[in-house]
Amino acid sequence: MKIVAIQSSAGKEGLTSRLAQAVLRGAAAAGAETELIHLNHHHIKVCKACARGWGQCRKGQDCIQKGEDDFYAIHERLAAADGIVFATPVYFWDLSESAKVFLDRLRRIEWPRKENAPLRGKAFIGIAAAGGSGTGAPMAISNLERYVSYLQLQPLAQLPVSRQNRDLQMAAAEQAGRFMAEQIQAGLPTWKEAW
Ligand SMILES: Cc1cc2nc3c(=O)[nH]c(=O)nc-3n(C[C@H](O)[C@H](O)[C@H](O)COP(=O)(O)O)c2cc1C
C-alpha cells in the first residue's frame, strides 16, 4: 500500500509540509509505504485553456503540454498510489498559487475520463494551513473539496488548520494518516458505492 502526499508551500519544513509529514508518519505506522512531493520544487506549466477552453483533454486525451514539464511525472505517482494527501498553505483565504495551477491541470485530465479516470475512488486527505492570522482555512478546504469532487476522490479527512489550533490538528493529521492506511487495508468502498 502506497500513500503519496503533495505539499504546496515553498518551505520544505514549514507548517504545511510538517502537517503532510504528520499524515505520512501515521500512515507509515500503520504499514504504508509513503512519499512526499514538494510541489513548488517542480516545474508545472499553467493550463493554456487551448481550443477556446475545450482542448483535447475534454475528449479524454492527454494535455497538449505533455512532456514539457513535471506534471505527468507527478500524475503517474498519484495514479500508482492507493491514498493521496494534499496539503496547501492558506493564501488570501484560498489555496496556494502552485496548488491551483497543479489542481487545474489535474482536473482537466481526470474529469473527462469518468469511470476510467486514473485517480477515481482513491482515498484522500486534504489540509489547508492558515499560519498567519489563522483566517481562511475552512474556505480553502471548501475550495479544495471542489477539486476533490471533480477528481472523484474519496475524502476521509479534511483539516482546516489555523495558527490557533495547529497542535490539535497536527495530532489529528497523524491520526488521519493512520486511519487512511487502515481504511485502505480494510478495503475502501468502490467509488460507486461511496457516492
Ligand atoms: C501571500 C500570502 C497570503 C496569506 N494569506 C493568509 C490568510 O489568508 N490567512 C492566514 O491565516 N494566513 C495567511 N498567510 C500565511 C500562510 O498561511 C502561512 O505562511 C502558511 O500557513 C505557512 O505555511 P508554511 O510554513 O508551510 O510556508 C498568507 C501568506 C502569504 C505568503
The ligand as an ORCA input file, in Angstrom:
! r2SCAN-3c Opt
* xyz 0 1
  C       0.510     35.683      0.051
  C       0.144     35.126      1.396
  C      -1.169     35.166      1.818
  C      -1.530     34.650      3.065
  N      -2.831     34.638      3.441
  C      -3.181     34.113      4.641
  C      -4.522     34.045      5.062
  O      -5.463     34.394      4.344
  N      -4.769     33.547      6.306
  C      -3.776     33.122      7.137
  O      -4.038     32.724      8.246
  N      -2.504     33.151      6.755
  C      -2.169     33.625      5.530
  N      -0.883     33.604      5.126
  C       0.103     32.919      5.962
  C       0.255     31.468      5.475
  O      -0.934     30.753      5.600
  C       1.344     30.809      6.254
  O       2.507     31.432      5.830
  C       1.417     29.345      5.995
  O       0.465     28.609      6.680
  C       2.718     28.857      6.459
  O       2.972     27.761      5.707
  P       4.439     27.235      5.512
  O       5.137     27.380      6.834
  O       4.217     25.859      5.123
  O       5.035     28.082      4.429
  C      -0.517     34.123      3.900
  C       0.808     34.097      3.466
  C       1.147     34.584      2.223
  C       2.584     34.492      1.771
*
